[in-house]
Amino acid sequence: MEKLIIQGKPFISGSANGIALVSNEPLSFWGGYDWKSGEIIDRRHPLSGFNARAKILAIPFTRGSSTTTAVLLEAIRAGTAPNAIITTAMDFFFALASVVADELYTTPLPLVAIAESDFACLHTGQQIVIDEMGSITMTP
Amino acid sequence: MTLSLNDKDMEMLRGDCGPATKMAMSILVRMAEVAEAKELLDITGAHIDSTVYIGDAGLEFAERLARLGAKVSVPTTLNVSGLDEHHWQEWAVPSEWARQAHRQMLAYQSMGTIPTWTCAPYQTEMKPSFGQQIAWGESNAIVFANSVLGARTERYPDMFDICCAITGRAPAIGLHLTENRAGNLLLQLKDIPEALQHSDDFYPVLGHFIGKVSLERIPVINGLNIIPNEDQLKALGAAAASSGAVALFHMIGVTPEAPTLESAFQSSQPQETISVTMDMLRESRRALTHTDSEKLDIVVLGSPHFSLAEFKQLAPLVHGKQKHPDVKFLVTSSRAMTQLAKQAGFLDLLQDFGAQLTVDTCILTSPMLPPEMKYLMTNSAKFAYYAPGLLGRQITFGSLKDCVTSAIAGRVIRDESLWKS
């Protein structure tokens, strides 16, 4: 199988792997992510009904509520968070959840920003490996 | 680019100002580095969204800070909590959940904050002034403070707001800085009837559309024939901050940084111009309704929290009337605003109509709706946006008058006259 590697910029570095769950549509975790299960519950979102637990979630950025951080933090504590999140720019809301998770539980969540043009290489179902330097390896 | 810290910042970071300030500063500095800030700046006010109880992690964060002796160093208002302390038992709130939510309220109250418990702090005496640097959480409050008041805050998440409040500092990034406040998307209203512009349901619909097309850009709205009132701007901002990530909009001739197109764009050209037509707005209005059913269990008003002017607008609509016995009618507001509404005589009229009031919280932040209430109606785009996902409920959007008419009839009735093609 052909592997594809893209270089991202880790804004919270860490290694992770998992199956990709990808959408071009931004997502608010508040009202969009059920931290008790990991299910995406924004009924207007294309990923509605998918479960992001232990996946590599790729969305351009968060929208809406400032409670997105709190919901992601609960998910990290409950073990229902994605293994890593890929965005198209540094996302302050996700970054804070990761920093606070590190502060409280020493379990930061790896976060990587990639170029918008590279985002099109990501597809739901790919096997993804992320390393500490933000290198993303995809296997179809 | 490296972050430079002043002596006071370094003292806080080392722990010279106590362990809570050290924890807050450590999070602040890490985030400032992630955001590639060059420095921190002084803030003179904060609004804390972290009061909303979500689960154990948020509570542990709050209680850790409180236990370490955290105190805010600038005037700090509190957002809605998870609980109407005095009336939660009238609803379906589980007692264990109420206990946890109350612990979170006490933790933030212990930090020397002002217990406003409202998502509309800009309609209290703590409203910030033009140019003031602040650190605010709560998306609708952020967009109002930036756009309508001309105060300056980034779009801050829960838990970061309290770190800024404790240290009195925020990263010098984003909307704190003049050059990042220029509009970049022009929304030109095209043939929108003036009668519709006067109608209260026009603003949430326009806001929902704006959020969808703007995403993270700063929209500039041009072509309104009237000057919207404060509550209409509040509804527009709340809608745009729910459907998009809008933290600042300009409205030509209305908002303080936009007397002219040139000032709104800071003399640069818009990246994109969109003509906003009635067809687009009809589609936006349709998207806010999540059901075709006429069924109605409860009307919910007050997201963002009802203001005195909104109570005043509602009072004559319900005067001398009675809601249908099978339909509940709920208004959510702050304690302070409710007290004013009472003094003004509006609450008696609402009570005679059969309405109920909830303070300090709302249906999105408190699990108060019993399971049998499946069909909701609201005049709020924010309720309409979040109810299907957060509450798993069917919801219909309508004007304030539609909501009252429907509550009386016991089924959804909407006046389509201003929206028909």
Interface residues (C-beta under 8 A of the other chain):
Chain A: F11 I12 P26 S28 W30 G31 G32 W35 I41 D42 R43 R44 F61 T62 R63 G64 S65 S66 T67 T68 T69 A70 V71 L73 E74 I76 R77 A78 M90 F92 F93 A95 L96 A97 V99 V100 A101 E103 L104
Chain B: M23 S26 I27 R30 M31 V34 A35 E36 D49 S50 V52 I54 G55 D56 A57 G58 E60 F61 R64 G137 E138 S139 I142 E154 R155 Y156 P157 D158 M159 F160 D161 G211 L215 E216 A241 S242 S243 G244 A245 A287 H290 L364 Y385 Y386 P388 G389 L390
